[in-house]
Amino acid sequence: MISAEQVELIKGKYEALRAEFDERSRRLWSAVEANSLGYGGVVAVAEATGLAESTIRLGQQELKAQVGSARTIQERRI
């Protein structure tokens, strides 16, 4: 379970960076935060930021796609 203290910490980070985010960077940042928390991370980040859980999950999918394409590029260089 994610503690209220952790949620407040995420909220503080989000508020500090909020003005710099565009739609895509907001999704990716929230996905990274959720992934770092593990189980329950999506719900905690959604609570802290006010973002929809579906937005965070979309960011997670985008991160996975980036990692997959980066591996493909590395494999081709070998």
MMTF fields as JSON, N, C-alpha, C and O atoms, coordinates in Angstrom:
{
  "mmtfVersion": "1.0.0",
  "mmtfProducer": "UNKNOWN",
  "numBonds": 311,
  "numAtoms": 312,
  "numGroups": 78,
  "numChains": 1,
  "numModels": 1,
  "chainsPerModel": [1],
  "groupsPerChain": [78],
  "chainIdList": ["A"],
  "bondAtomList": [4, 2, 8, 6, 12, 10, 16, 14, 20, 18, 24, 22, 28, 26, 32, 30, 36, 34, 40, 38, 44, 42, 48, 46, 52, 50, 56, 54, 60, 58, 64, 62, 68, 66, 72, 70, 76, 74, 80, 78, 84, 82, 88, 86, 92, 90, 96, 94, 100, 98, 104, 102, 108, 106, 112, 110, 116, 114, 120, 118, 124, 122, 128, 126, 132, 130, 136, 134, 140, 138, 144, 142, 148, 146, 152, 150, 156, 154, 160, 158, 164, 162, 168, 166, 172, 170, 176, 174, 180, 178, 184, 182, 188, 186, 192, 190, 196, 194, 200, 198, 204, 202, 208, 206, 212, 210, 216, 214, 220, 218, 224, 222, 228, 226, 232, 230, 236, 234, 240, 238, 244, 242, 248, 246, 252, 250, 256, 254, 260, 258, 264, 262, 268, 266, 272, 270, 276, 274, 280, 278, 284, 282, 288, 286, 292, 290, 296, 294, 300, 298, 304, 302, 308, 306],
  "bondOrderList": [1, 1, 1, 1, 1, 1, 1, 1, 1, 1, 1, 1, 1, 1, 1, 1, 1, 1, 1, 1, 1, 1, 1, 1, 1, 1, 1, 1, 1, 1, 1, 1, 1, 1, 1, 1, 1, 1, 1, 1, 1, 1, 1, 1, 1, 1, 1, 1, 1, 1, 1, 1, 1, 1, 1, 1, 1, 1, 1, 1, 1, 1, 1, 1, 1, 1, 1, 1, 1, 1, 1, 1, 1, 1, 1, 1, 1],
  "groupList": [{"groupName": "MET", "atomNameList": ["N", "CA", "C", "O"], "elementList": ["N", "C", "C", "O"], "formalChargeList": [0, 0, 0, 0], "bondAtomList": [1, 0, 2, 1, 3, 2], "bondOrderList": [1, 1, 2], "singleLetterCode": "M", "chemCompType": "L-PEPTIDE LINKING"}, {"groupName": "ILE", "atomNameList": ["N", "CA", "C", "O"], "elementList": ["N", "C", "C", "O"], "formalChargeList": [0, 0, 0, 0], "bondAtomList": [1, 0, 2, 1, 3, 2], "bondOrderList": [1, 1, 2], "singleLetterCode": "I", "chemCompType": "L-PEPTIDE LINKING"}, {"groupName": "SER", "atomNameList": ["N", "CA", "C", "O"], "elementList": ["N", "C", "C", "O"], "formalChargeList": [0, 0, 0, 0], "bondAtomList": [1, 0, 2, 1, 3, 2], "bondOrderList": [1, 1, 2], "singleLetterCode": "S", "chemCompType": "L-PEPTIDE LINKING"}, {"groupName": "ALA", "atomNameList": ["N", "CA", "C", "O"], "elementList": ["N", "C", "C", "O"], "formalChargeList": [0, 0, 0, 0], "bondAtomList": [1, 0, 2, 1, 3, 2], "bondOrderList": [1, 1, 2], "singleLetterCode": "A", "chemCompType": "L-PEPTIDE LINKING"}, {"groupName": "GLU", "atomNameList": ["N", "CA", "C", "O"], "elementList": ["N", "C", "C", "O"], "formalChargeList": [0, 0, 0, 0], "bondAtomList": [1, 0, 2, 1, 3, 2], "bondOrderList": [1, 1, 2], "singleLetterCode": "E", "chemCompType": "L-PEPTIDE LINKING"}, {"groupName": "GLN", "atomNameList": ["N", "CA", "C", "O"], "elementList": ["N", "C", "C", "O"], "formalChargeList": [0, 0, 0, 0], "bondAtomList": [1, 0, 2, 1, 3, 2], "bondOrderList": [1, 1, 2], "singleLetterCode": "Q", "chemCompType": "L-PEPTIDE LINKING"}, {"groupName": "VAL", "atomNameList": ["N", "CA", "C", "O"], "elementList": ["N", "C", "C", "O"], "formalChargeList": [0, 0, 0, 0], "bondAtomList": [1, 0, 2, 1, 3, 2], "bondOrderList": [1, 1, 2], "singleLetterCode": "V", "chemCompType": "L-PEPTIDE LINKING"}, {"groupName": "LEU", "atomNameList": ["N", "CA", "C", "O"], "elementList": ["N", "C", "C", "O"], "formalChargeList": [0, 0, 0, 0], "bondAtomList": [1, 0, 2, 1, 3, 2], "bondOrderList": [1, 1, 2], "singleLetterCode": "L", "chemCompType": "L-PEPTIDE LINKING"}, {"groupName": "LYS", "atomNameList": ["N", "CA", "C", "O"], "elementList": ["N", "C", "C", "O"], "formalChargeList": [0, 0, 0, 0], "bondAtomList": [1, 0, 2, 1, 3, 2], "bondOrderList": [1, 1, 2], "singleLetterCode": "K", "chemCompType": "L-PEPTIDE LINKING"}, {"groupName": "GLY", "atomNameList": ["N", "CA", "C", "O"], "elementList": ["N", "C", "C", "O"], "formalChargeList": [0, 0, 0, 0], "bondAtomList": [1, 0, 2, 1, 3, 2], "bondOrderList": [1, 1, 2], "singleLetterCode": "G", "chemCompType": "PEPTIDE LINKING"}, {"groupName": "TYR", "atomNameList": ["N", "CA", "C", "O"], "elementList": ["N", "C", "C", "O"], "formalChargeList": [0, 0, 0, 0], "bondAtomList": [1, 0, 2, 1, 3, 2], "bondOrderList": [1, 1, 2], "singleLetterCode": "Y", "chemCompType": "L-PEPTIDE LINKING"}, {"groupName": "ARG", "atomNameList": ["N", "CA", "C", "O"], "elementList": ["N", "C", "C", "O"], "formalChargeList": [0, 0, 0, 0], "bondAtomList": [1, 0, 2, 1, 3, 2], "bondOrderList": [1, 1, 2], "singleLetterCode": "R", "chemCompType": "L-PEPTIDE LINKING"}, {"groupName": "PHE", "atomNameList": ["N", "CA", "C", "O"], "elementList": ["N", "C", "C", "O"], "formalChargeList": [0, 0, 0, 0], "bondAtomList": [1, 0, 2, 1, 3, 2], "bondOrderList": [1, 1, 2], "singleLetterCode": "F", "chemCompType": "L-PEPTIDE LINKING"}, {"groupName": "ASP", "atomNameList": ["N", "CA", "C", "O"], "elementList": ["N", "C", "C", "O"], "formalChargeList": [0, 0, 0, 0], "bondAtomList": [1, 0, 2, 1, 3, 2], "bondOrderList": [1, 1, 2], "singleLetterCode": "D", "chemCompType": "L-PEPTIDE LINKING"}, {"groupName": "TRP", "atomNameList": ["N", "CA", "C", "O"], "elementList": ["N", "C", "C", "O"], "formalChargeList": [0, 0, 0, 0], "bondAtomList": [1, 0, 2, 1, 3, 2], "bondOrderList": [1, 1, 2], "singleLetterCode": "W", "chemCompType": "L-PEPTIDE LINKING"}, {"groupName": "ASN", "atomNameList": ["N", "CA", "C", "O"], "elementList": ["N", "C", "C", "O"], "formalChargeList": [0, 0, 0, 0], "bondAtomList": [1, 0, 2, 1, 3, 2], "bondOrderList": [1, 1, 2], "singleLetterCode": "N", "chemCompType": "L-PEPTIDE LINKING"}, {"groupName": "THR", "atomNameList": ["N", "CA", "C", "O"], "elementList": ["N", "C", "C", "O"], "formalChargeList": [0, 0, 0, 0], "bondAtomList": [1, 0, 2, 1, 3, 2], "bondOrderList": [1, 1, 2], "singleLetterCode": "T", "chemCompType": "L-PEPTIDE LINKING"}],
  "groupTypeList": [0, 1, 2, 3, 4, 5, 6, 4, 7, 1, 8, 9, 8, 10, 4, 3, 7, 11, 3, 4, 12, 13, 4, 11, 2, 11, 11, 7, 14, 2, 3, 6, 4, 3, 15, 2, 7, 9, 10, 9, 9, 6, 6, 3, 6, 3, 4, 3, 16, 9, 7, 3, 4, 2, 16, 1, 11, 7, 9, 5, 5, 4, 7, 8, 3, 5, 6, 9, 2, 3, 11, 16, 1, 5, 4, 11, 11, 1],
  "groupIdList": [1, 2, 3, 4, 5, 6, 7, 8, 9, 10, 11, 12, 13, 14, 15, 16, 17, 18, 19, 20, 21, 22, 23, 24, 25, 26, 27, 28, 29, 30, 31, 32, 33, 34, 35, 36, 37, 38, 39, 40, 41, 42, 43, 44, 45, 46, 47, 48, 49, 50, 51, 52, 53, 54, 55, 56, 57, 58, 59, 60, 61, 62, 63, 64, 65, 66, 67, 68, 69, 70, 71, 72, 73, 74, 75, 76, 77, 78],
  "secStructList": [7, 7, 7, 2, 2, 2, 2, 2, 2, 2, 2, 2, 2, 2, 2, 2, 2, 4, 4, 4, 7, 7, 2, 2, 2, 2, 2, 2, 2, 2, 2, 2, 2, 2, 2, 2, 2, 7, 6, 6, 2, 2, 2, 2, 2, 2, 2, 2, 2, 7, 7, 7, 2, 2, 2, 2, 2, 2, 2, 2, 2, 2, 2, 2, 2, 2, 2, 2, 2, 2, 2, 2, 2, 2, 2, 2, 2, 7],
  "xCoordList": [0.844, 0.0, 0.888, 1.908, 0.483, 1.214, 0.739, -0.463, 1.681, 1.322, 0.877, 1.187, 0.152, -0.293, 0.91, 0.865, 1.975, 3.205, 3.803, 4.253, 3.805, 4.317, 3.451, 3.967, 2.143, 1.226, 1.508, 1.531, 1.721, 2.028, 3.359, 3.496, 4.332, 5.623, 5.46, 6.034, 4.692, 4.422, 3.687, 3.992, 2.721, 1.96, 2.888, 2.745, 3.832, 4.79, 5.662, 5.906, 6.132, 6.95, 6.141, 6.624, 4.908, 4.047, 3.775, 3.853, 3.461, 3.173, 4.406, 4.282, 5.584, 6.819, 7.1, 7.658, 6.721, 7.017, 5.838, 6.015, 4.677, 3.432, 3.468, 2.995, 4.014, 4.032, 4.921, 4.753, 5.861, 6.805, 6.298, 6.815, 5.298, 4.81, 3.921, 3.105, 4.096, 3.066, 2.302, 2.609, 1.337, 0.491, 1.298, 1.086, 2.207, 2.989, 3.957, 4.051, 4.675, 5.637, 4.925, 5.464, 3.728, 2.941, 2.59, 2.687, 2.184, 1.868, 3.095, 3.029, 4.217, 5.427, 5.945, 6.341, 5.945, 6.41, 5.539, 6.048, 4.219, 3.32, 3.5, 3.385, 3.779, 4.017, 5.292, 5.317, 6.337, 7.596, 7.383, 7.86, 6.672, 6.383, 5.584, 5.901, 4.555, 3.723, 4.546, 4.414, 5.385, 6.229, 7.191, 7.454, 7.716, 8.674, 8.012, 8.683, 6.711, 5.989, 5.554, 5.297, 5.47, 5.035, 3.532, 2.777, 3.101, 1.67, 0.97, 1.394, -0.089, -0.834, -0.318, -0.87, 0.74, 1.358, 0.467, 0.447, -0.265, -1.141, -2.204, -2.465, -2.807, -3.846, -3.255, -3.863, -2.082, -1.451, -1.098, -1.33, -0.542, -0.174, -1.428, -1.443, -2.465, -3.728, -4.288, -4.764, -4.227, -4.71, -3.88, -4.428, -2.572, -1.675, -1.76, -1.597, -2.014, -1.939, -3.291, -3.405, -4.301, -5.604, -5.729, -6.751, -4.695, -4.743, -5.597, -5.696, -6.201, -6.982, -6.046, -4.945, -6.488, -5.697, -5.424, -4.347, -6.383, -6.198, -5.073, -4.372, -4.899, -3.811, -2.463, -1.526, -2.373, -1.125, -0.823, 0.325, -1.831, -1.632, -1.208, -0.403, -1.743, -1.316, 0.163, 0.91, 0.583, 1.997, 2.858, 3.954, 2.376, 3.118, 3.262, 4.323, 2.209, 2.275, 3.273, 4.022, 3.285, 4.228, 5.667, 6.554, 5.902, 7.25, 7.695, 8.831, 6.814, 7.146, 7.468, 8.389, 6.72, 6.962, 8.314, 9.01, 8.694, 9.995, 11.127, 12.121, 10.985, 12.018, 12.145, 13.259, 11.034, 11.055, 11.725, 12.502, 11.442, 12.054, 13.53, 14.321, 13.92, 15.334, 16.121, 17.247, 15.541, 16.208, 16.377, 17.412, 15.382, 15.456, 16.599, 17.345, 16.742, 17.819, 19.171, 20.091, 19.308, 20.568, 20.904, 22.064, 19.924, 20.162, 20.63, 21.448, 20.135, 20.528, 21.969, 22.631, 22.455, 23.812, 24.86, 26.019, 24.473, 25.427, 25.84, 26.64],
  "yCoordList": [-1.182, 0.0, 1.244, 1.3, 2.217, 3.473, 4.391, 4.583, 4.955, 5.801, 7.193, 7.638, 7.857, 9.232, 10.157, 11.126, 9.855, 10.653, 10.558, 11.561, 9.363, 9.183, 9.921, 10.513, 9.882, 10.585, 12.083, 12.743, 12.623, 14.052, 14.404, 15.479, 13.512, 13.737, 13.798, 14.67, 12.892, 12.892, 14.168, 14.784, 14.554, 15.774, 16.986, 17.844, 17.06, 18.164, 18.189, 19.25, 17.017, 16.948, 17.364, 18.099, 16.887, 17.208, 18.714, 19.314, 19.311, 20.748, 21.565, 22.608, 21.096, 21.808, 21.767, 22.715, 20.689, 20.504, 20.786, 20.87, 20.928, 21.004, 22.019, 21.73, 23.181, 24.238, 23.882, 24.435, 22.965, 22.591, 21.448, 21.225, 20.736, 19.561, 19.924, 20.844, 19.179, 19.156, 17.842, 17.1, 17.567, 16.392, 15.092, 14.246, 14.939, 13.697, 13.552, 12.478, 14.619, 14.525, 14.284, 13.606, 14.827, 14.579, 13.094, 12.509, 12.484, 11.045, 10.213, 9.3, 10.534, 9.742, 9.902, 8.921, 11.135, 11.361, 10.592, 9.926, 10.69, 10.005, 8.486, 7.79, 7.98, 6.543, 6.11, 5.064, 6.901, 6.582, 6.583, 5.688, 7.58, 7.636, 6.409, 5.787, 6.064, 4.908, 3.622, 2.777, 3.475, 2.281, 2.184, 1.088, 3.314, 3.294, 2.869, 2.362, 3.073, 2.697, 1.239, 0.667, 0.639, -0.751, -0.876, -0.006, -1.976, -2.256, -1.091, -0.66, -0.59, 0.531, 1.885, 2.92, 1.878, 3.126, 3.98, 5.204, 3.348, 4.105, 4.849, 6.026, 4.168, 4.79, 5.931, 6.995, 5.715, 6.742, 7.982, 9.106, 7.785, 8.921, 9.646, 10.874, 8.905, 9.528, 10.387, 11.5, 9.867, 10.61, 11.875, 12.935, 11.759, 12.887, 13.98, 15.161, 13.585, 14.541, 14.971, 16.02, 14.17, 14.445, 13.926, 14.138, 13.245, 12.65, 11.387, 10.721, 11.074, 9.843, 8.635, 8.696, 7.556, 6.327, 5.879, 5.359, 6.074, 5.677, 6.477, 5.956, 7.721, 8.55, 7.988, 7.916, 7.597, 7.044, 5.699, 5.423, 4.878, 3.577, 3.75, 2.97, 4.759, 5.054, 5.432, 5.008, 6.218, 6.561, 5.33, 5.237, 4.385, 3.143, 2.373, 1.816, 2.34, 1.659, 2.356, 1.696, 3.681, 4.433, 4.167, 4.047, 4.074, 3.759, 2.382, 2.213, 1.408, 0.056, 0.056, -0.633, 0.819, 0.901, 1.538, 1.119, 2.546, 3.197, 2.238, 2.191, 1.477, 0.511, -0.543, -0.924, -1.016, -2.021, -1.517, -2.244, -0.289, 0.257, 0.552, 0.444, 0.919, 1.162, -0.144, -0.155, -1.232, -2.535, -2.96, -3.516, -2.707, -3.06, -2.313, -2.896, -1.043, -0.234, -0.769, -0.878, -1.105, -1.63, -2.961, -3.209, -3.808, -5.105, -4.945, -5.733, -3.957, -3.739, -3.253, -3.498, -2.582, -2.055, -3.141, -2.954, -4.244, -5.321, -6.006, -6.941],
  "zCoordList": [0.0, 0.0, 0.0, 0.687, -0.771, -0.886, 0.238, 0.422, 0.984, 2.118, 1.668, 0.563, 2.545, 2.276, 2.124, 1.366, 2.841, 2.746, 1.338, 0.782, 0.771, -0.589, -1.607, -2.555, -1.408, -2.307, -2.254, -3.293, -1.068, -0.922, -1.581, -2.164, -1.492, -2.137, -3.655, -4.308, -4.209, -5.653, -6.044, -7.065, -5.227, -5.499, -5.546, -6.418, -4.62, -4.604, -5.847, -6.422, -6.259, -7.479, -8.697, -9.558, -8.758, -9.898, -9.961, -11.032, -8.838, -8.814, -9.203, -9.845, -8.82, -9.165, -10.665, -11.216, -11.321, -12.746, -13.671, -14.887, -13.129, -13.898, -15.04, -16.139, -14.795, -15.813, -17.002, -18.088, -16.804, -17.858, -18.737, -19.832, -18.26, -18.971, -20.151, -20.078, -21.241, -22.273, -22.042, -21.109, -22.87, -22.646, -22.616, -21.747, -23.551, -23.645, -22.478, -21.884, -22.141, -21.039, -19.71, -18.835, -19.552, -18.339, -18.232, -17.154, -19.349, -19.347, -19.007, -18.184, -19.649, -19.425, -18.003, -17.374, -17.488, -16.12, -15.131, -14.229, -15.309, -14.378, -14.461, -13.453, -15.651, -15.816, -15.099, -14.451, -15.211, -14.526, -13.014, -12.317, -12.511, -11.074, -10.637, -9.622, -11.399, -11.051, -11.08, -10.194, -12.09, -12.191, -11.016, -10.52, -10.567, -9.46, -8.151, -7.252, -8.041, -6.826, -6.829, -5.77, -8.001, -8.088, -7.939, -8.373, -7.315, -7.178, -6.48, -5.408, -7.084, -6.518, -6.961, -6.59, -7.754, -8.183, -9.06, -8.926, -9.954, -10.86, -10.057, -10.304, -9.107, -8.282, -7.454, -7.342, -6.881, -6.055, -6.868, -6.421, -8.055, -8.902, -9.379, -9.452, -9.699, -10.105, -8.971, -9.199, -7.768, -6.602, -6.37, -6.068, -6.511, -6.245, -7.301, -6.996, -8.534, -9.641, -10.19, -10.824, -9.949, -10.546, -11.967, -12.621, -12.451, -13.785, -13.747, -12.716, -14.862, -14.956, -14.967, -15.515, -14.364, -14.38, -15.809, -16.101, -16.695, -18.094, -18.754, -19.621, -18.355, -18.885, -18.45, -19.245, -17.2, -16.661, -17.327, -17.674, -17.501, -18.16, -19.622, -20.131, -20.288, -21.654, -21.658, -22.54, -20.689, -20.563, -20.352, -20.905, -19.559, -19.35, -20.657, -20.938, -21.446, -22.743, -23.663, -24.383, -23.64, -24.473, -24.047, -24.893, -22.746, -22.261, -22.737, -23.18, -22.647, -23.107, -24.593, -25.032, -25.362, -26.807, -27.094, -28.018, -26.312, -26.496, -26.188, -26.913, -25.12, -24.747, -25.831, -26.194, -26.351, -27.41, -28.666, -29.285, -29.057, -30.269, -30.046, -30.982, -28.834, -28.542, -28.634, -29.13, -28.164, -28.252, -29.699, -30.066, -30.515, -31.932, -32.601, -33.387, -32.299, -32.872, -32.422, -33.233, -31.138, -30.633, -31.292, -31.619, -31.487, -32.11, -33.544, -34.019, -34.227, -35.611, -35.714, -36.723, -34.707, -34.738, -34.562, -34.934, -34.012, -33.728, -34.995, -34.959]
}
